[in-house]
């Protein structure tokens, strides 16, 4: 192994590394740090101008962290890092999360091994050399024994294909590709397509400044109060003082959150008890609404209805015009689309500069250069905001489209199903590892912590491979099948697959439609540790083909 303090070994115009990492977001940054600590030579490529991944791109107004909230949406590998970084709010703004990630990059001197503004155009496994060959937009070519795909579960923007949309002559922004320059809404008529997390965070902010906002809603959503508030110095001090305990709680919690889990059923409580608990949690806000309520909301239709009815009642109370309130009424199982935290979303519909268009009864027909035309009429607009989400979880892997053994591309391998083992590896793609890929908990887990845990497993696997004097590892077809059954077995015991969502691929036309995430929470980490303890059960190893190749790596 060569150290990354050394210049890369080159032959011809190809740079040689132990590992190439694609993506310098939350996962790729930790991957770089971890592999470098292991003494490997590593190169990271990222199309952005700096670190941060999703936090670098998603700068739309109102963008905030949710999930565990601050200070717990963070890396846990360094006590020093925890001790030196203060968070101002529980639901930190995008700029605060990005500032933290920039600090991490400075603190661990990450940028020296990252090549920014570089798009990986192709990644191909060279079977003879047993190495990944990577070609980039800058002309740099690299070879590596290992390819780490930290390409982001929410990175590939979903651009709606609506007649005339490209003819629209006004400003047009996707929330996931928001400009770095300030965007002014003042005096403008703005249309927003999409009412997922991004739309629901952005709409109240835009409405405060714009002349008029037209919200084009395809699916009404449940949204819960963010309960954003300052993180006090005492809270930061307490989190630090108890950091070992907090971390242990996060490791034990199904979502990697710093909360104890509750085992109470909604159906064991009286209606009055449920109402009182939901009301208390509503007033406090945050994702703790789910963690601190009942454990069968995502499993039992009846339990689900209790929470859904509570939120529907809230929407009716908040939105003054009953007709608008009815249009905003969600009709799917609560939590089975990605839960959303809001900062005054439903209240926004009481403003007289906001119009709600229910696309289910009044669909978009086309765009003109200066308007959006729905079935019932034309809405003149100056700006279009696409809060239309992402080709999530598998989309960025498919966009990368690596080529594995026998010249088979990932698009071919994943035509009908996202074949994988442990959500980390793919048969026919030796030494390729995914972070937050399909088959892993991914977006269902505190993502920085999940990235650490998956990457630690990947690092141990790479180390073991080298200890054994072997060159490549990949899963068997049987182990992929068994894993797929385990993943769908867990999902099918819940209500999640019964709702169209980006979790099921329903938002992308033509995408395989099934629930691909591992929903077993922290059980996942027991499972992958178990596989490692059984000397990587379910994998096959390959020795180096030729002595000089082994030596080269
Ligand atoms: P989401 O949650 O996928 O939301 C996208 C929204 O856009 C959702 O309301 C979609 O309706 C809507 N959409 C998508 N395509 C269309 C078209 N063609 N016409 C009308 N409406 C459309 O993405 P977000 O960015 O909000 O959130 C993703 C994650 O990013 C989030 O969980 C955070 O982790 C950050 P649909 O519901 O599909 O009917």
Boltz pocket constraint, residues with backbone or C-beta under 6 A from the ligand:
constraints:
  - pocket:
      binder: B
      contacts: [[A, 154], [A, 158], [A, 160], [A, 161], [A, 175], [A, 193], [A, 194], [A, 195], [A, 196], [A, 197], [A, 198], [A, 199], [A, 200], [A, 216], [A, 217], [A, 218], [A, 219], [A, 338], [A, 339], [A, 359], [A, 387], [A, 388], [A, 389], [A, 390], [A, 500], [A, 502], [A, 507]]
      max_distance: 6.0
